[in-house]
Amino acid sequence: MAITHFLQKVAPKYATQEYKGQVDVLEHDAGAAVRKVTWTSADFSHFDHNFAKDMTSFFQIAQSPDIFHLDCDGVVLFENDGKKYMFLTELKSKFATQTLYHAKTQIISSFLKTNMFLHLSNCYKLEDYTIKGFIVGYAPAPDFTINMHKGSMLSGKSQKYREFQLAHRLFIHNKSQKITLKPTDFLCLKGIPIGERGIFPKIDLHYITVPDGSSEITLDANAYL
């Protein structure tokens, strides 16, 4: 894949080989319960997990807004039937509305930095890619639905209400645990003058449930195209 060649030439520290047929996205926190997602059924370019972390250091030094200070666990790119995809994956070992909201923000942060860097490449055009985000973790507790109904009484301007709204859209309003978000759905982007090539027009956000007692899951990329 041309992206792999680009990384080898421009940023060899972060260059990895092209992964034929499958690639692992790992959680590097030693205490995590959910440790690995294996994507299959494509040939993948995979960004080294340190790539976004090292870019984060620059934005911290530059005193950039907080949205540039986060990162998700893995970014993979691949092609299928002539179409291009970018999958951003974040693994979570505990389920909470706050954790869910934070994972969404980690995904957008990694996208901003990855997309910015890839624009250096003559083989990358944002408009060619379908962008998808995946939060991977355990199922919510049995009383989750009850707590969701209580959340409707929260103030509409509070952070807790925004966390409730995301969880409600993913798990109550949409049983498929998939929603489509636009840049205007990310409060963290408000007031930041990002050009149209700096942000996606939309992103599909999925929540993938890991079976109880398991620390990993294998996902067929074709099932999410």
Buried (B, 14 or more C-beta within 10 A) or exposed (E): BEBBBBBEEEBEEBBBEBBEEBBBBBBEEEEBBBBBBBBBBBBBBBBBBEBBBBBBEEBEEEEEEEBBBBBBBBBBBBBBEEEBBBBBBBBBBEBBBEBBBBBBBBBBBBBBBBBBBBEEBEEBEBEEBBBBBBBBBBBBEEEBEEEBEEBEEBEEEEEEBBBBBBBBBBBEEEEEBBBEBEBEBBEBBEEBEEEEEBBBEEBBBBBBEBEEEEBBBEBEBEEBB
